[in-house]
Amino acid sequence: SEADHRHLSAFDRPEISTADLRGLVLQLARWGAQADELSWLDAPPASALDEAGRALQAVGAVEPGGRITPHGKAMLELGAEPTLGHMLIRARELDLGAGACDVAAVLSGRVPSMSRTADIRDRLAALGGHPRGETRGGALADARKAAQRWRRQLHVGDAADPDDAGAVIALAFPERVAQQRGAAGSYRLASGRGAELPAGDGLVGQPFLAVAEVDGDPQSGRIHLAAPLERSDLVRVLGDEFVREPHVAWDDERGDVVAEHQTRLGALVLKREPIRQPSGHQLAEAWAEAVAARGLELLPFTERIDEWRDRVAFARALCPDDWPDLSDEHLLRSTADWLAPHLHGIRRRKDLAALDLRAVLEAQLGWKQQRELDRIAPTHLEVPSGSTI
């Protein structure tokens, strides 16, 4: 319509400004060329080139200086996009090659399915000629040809188990390994992003998923294609990327500071083991960060403490350079300086009630300042009648 036409941009954005540039960067590495040495109709964004280079380094396809590796050359020879090329090679090393060829064919050919589920196994079943999934058009035939071609290149057999799909997809997209959280169908990806399955999908309730396709906003995307992922398979294909580290921090769900060793894959916590005796320094830092994040209501403020802070604020208003800032805003920004040193030994939230908060705050004033405060802003005044007000 004329109204819609008025709101259109004059031109579509060049594809190179929004595309995944890993394939381009890998080709440049094979040529021994740099992007700025070539002439472009529209130059690829420098940030996207850098991101693509880091992703290729992470999978061992290029060296830090941009030189292509034997693994990178092998990825190019397969004729698949780099993510899938890496997946195919790694899957063959783990005896998952046949299944990887089918998954790559489905993802490359966009094989449609009559089923509404996000479960990629329906499409894989159709690819294998089983009745679980139905497809239409020429995409299925093309996908079968691609799968057979990769089988020949990788020297793997035809026997593929659709239930290996989760492990295979995790090799391609480790940042999209998803762990169930909260409400049914709600997941957190290893990248830290949230993702949702539509209600009633057959994958709802799976503890872990390997997600092949997800879209939507950065906070909560919609999962379009995925496969269940067994914990044992997750360990098998990505165990080298697990990180075990101490974690002492505020936990919103428990309403307390928790000390534990966490085994993580990106943003996902796969295993928790309690730390029986965390250091006082770790606890103090965690509580200071908790107060900074959750607010001063975690601390045992009283009316008398607030009145004392008002007196300091009055003195500061008269002489800003001579008196500390004890406002809520400043205290929240500087918990590591004024609060953390006094929190050693605080293990639980209930222990905060015993904290002498008045003494902690008074420590921000020198002894002379405390005497001066009584002169500038006394708590009481003696009036001519003799009364103290």
Rosetta blueprint (number, residue, H / E / L):
1 S L
2 E H
3 A H
4 D H
5 H H
6 R H
7 H L
8 L L
9 S L
10 A L
11 F L
12 D L
13 R L
14 P L
15 E H
16 I H
17 S H
18 T L
19 A L
20 D L
21 L L
22 R H
23 G H
24 L H
25 V H
26 L H
27 Q H
28 L H
29 A H
30 R H
31 W H
32 G L
33 A L
34 Q L
35 A H
36 D H
37 E H
38 L L
39 S L
40 W L
41 L L
42 D L
43 A L
44 P L
45 P L
46 A H
47 S H
48 A H
49 L H
50 D H
51 E H
52 A H
53 G H
54 R H
55 A H
56 L H
57 Q H
58 A H
59 V L
60 G L
61 A L
62 V E
63 E L
64 P L
65 G L
66 G L
67 R L
68 I E
69 T L
70 P H
71 H H
72 G H
73 K H
74 A H
75 M H
76 L H
77 E H
78 L L
79 G L
80 A L
81 E L
82 P H
83 T H
84 L H
85 G H
86 H H
87 M H
88 L H
89 I H
90 R H
91 A H
92 R H
93 E H
94 L L
95 D L
96 L L
97 G H
98 A H
99 G H
100 A H
101 C H
102 D H
103 V H
104 A H
105 A H
106 V H
107 L H
108 S H
109 G H
110 R L
111 V L
112 P L
113 S L
114 M L
115 S L
116 R L
117 T L
118 A L
119 D E
120 I L
121 R H
122 D H
123 R H
124 L H
125 A H
126 A H
127 L H
128 G L
129 G L
130 H L
131 P L
132 R L
133 G L
134 E L
135 T L
136 R L
137 G L
138 G L
139 A H
140 L H
141 A H
142 D H
143 A H
144 R H
145 K H
146 A H
147 A H
148 Q H
149 R H
150 W H
151 R H
152 R H
153 Q H
154 L H
155 H L
156 V L
157 G L
158 D L
159 A L
160 A L
161 D L
162 P H
163 D H
164 D H
165 A H
166 G H
167 A H
168 V H
169 I H
170 A H
171 L H
172 A H
173 F L
174 P H
175 E H
176 R H
177 V E
178 A E
179 Q E
180 Q E
181 R L
182 G L
183 A L
184 A L
185 G L
186 S E
187 Y E
188 R E
189 L E
190 A L
191 S L
192 G L
193 R L
194 G E
195 A E
196 E E
197 L L
198 P L
199 A L
200 G L
201 D L
202 G L
203 L L
204 V L
205 G L
206 Q L
207 P L
208 F E
209 L E
210 A E
211 V E
212 A E
213 E E
214 V E
215 D E
216 G E
217 D L
218 P L
219 Q L
220 S E
221 G E
222 R E
223 I E
224 H E
225 L E
226 A E
227 A E
228 P E
229 L L
230 E L
231 R H
232 S H
233 D H
234 L H
235 V H
236 R H
237 V H
238 L H
239 G H
240 D H
241 E H
242 F L
243 V E
244 R E
245 E E
246 P E
247 H E
248 V E
249 A E
250 W E
251 D E
252 D L
253 E L
254 R L
255 G L
256 D E
257 V E
258 V E
259 A E
260 E E
261 H E
262 Q E
263 T E
264 R E
265 L E
266 G L
267 A L
268 L E
269 V E
270 L E
271 K E
272 R E
273 E E
274 P E
275 I L
276 R L
277 Q L
278 P L
279 S L
280 G H
281 H H
282 Q H
283 L H
284 A H
285 E H
286 A H
287 W H
288 A H
289 E H
290 A H
291 V H
292 A H
293 A H
294 R H
295 G L
296 L H
297 E H
298 L H
299 L L
300 P L
301 F L
302 T L
303 E H
304 R H
305 I H
306 D H
307 E H
308 W H
309 R H
310 D H
311 R H
312 V H
313 A H
314 F H
315 A H
316 R H
317 A H
318 L H
319 C L
320 P L
321 D L
322 D L
323 W L
324 P L
325 D L
326 L L
327 S L
328 D H
329 E H
330 H H
331 L H
332 L H
333 R H
334 S L
335 T H
336 A H
337 D H
338 W H
339 L L
340 A H
341 P H
342 H H
343 L L
344 H L
345 G L
346 I L
347 R L
348 R L
349 R H
350 K H
351 D H
352 L H
353 A H
354 A H
355 L L
356 D L
357 L H
358 R H
359 A H
360 V H
361 L H
362 E H
363 A L
364 Q L
365 L L
366 G L
367 W H
368 K H
369 Q H
370 Q H
371 R H
372 E H
373 L H
374 D H
375 R H
376 I H
377 A L
378 P L
379 T L
380 H L
381 L L
382 E E
383 V L
384 P L
385 S L
386 G L
387 S L
388 T E
389 I L
